[in-house]
Each structure stands twice: as C-alpha cells, then as structure tokens.
C-alpha cells in the first residue's frame, strides 16, 4: 500500500489558560475546569471523542456535544492525560513529499489536587 500520512503531535500543560493555543486544542471552559471545548483551528469540534487516563490507569472516553463541549470526570488525586485525535483527509506536501492525509494527536496533561 502506497499511502503517506503526515502526523502532527501537539501537547499542552495545565488547565489554567482558557483560550485557544494550538491548531487542535482542548480548551478549559474556565481555569481548572473539568469542562472543555474541543477545537480545530479555533472552531468547535462537535461529537468528538476525548480519551482520559487517570493516575491509577483508569481510562474513559467522553464525547463532545453539538457545541464541542465536554465534561470529564476526575475522581482521584494526581496526574491526568486527556487525548484528542483528528484526521484531515486533505492531501498536501511537506518537505517536498506528498501526503494523502494529516493525523493530529493532541494531549493535555493536568494535575488534580482534591
């Protein structure tokens, strides 16, 4: 199979800034909130899956609503990682090489001190 994919990894630390910072982003509704907006190029992403992994290894998927808004659970103290994936099927060129699609992977790390 001759299919080239460009993959872009993005990361963000903390839930304090509630503004868009990255092309694909998980934006807190308010500082330190468990409610987020999932965004691509500053536009909301409705009906997208957000994966959350807790400090004890527990994981769960949450789905954004039609406004790109999702509320997650953080039942334990410690470090959490939320991950969002998006595939753009627009062909393009990078470093002189053609690709058929771009896979974006965004991770948000934050700590809960309950």
Buried (B, 14 or more C-beta within 10 A) or exposed (E): EEEEEBEBEBEBEEBEEBEBEBBBBBBBBEEEEBEBBBBBEEEBBEEBBBBBBBBEEEEEEBEBEEEBBBEBEBEEEEEBBBBBBBEBEEEEEEEEEEBEBBBBBBBBEBBBEE
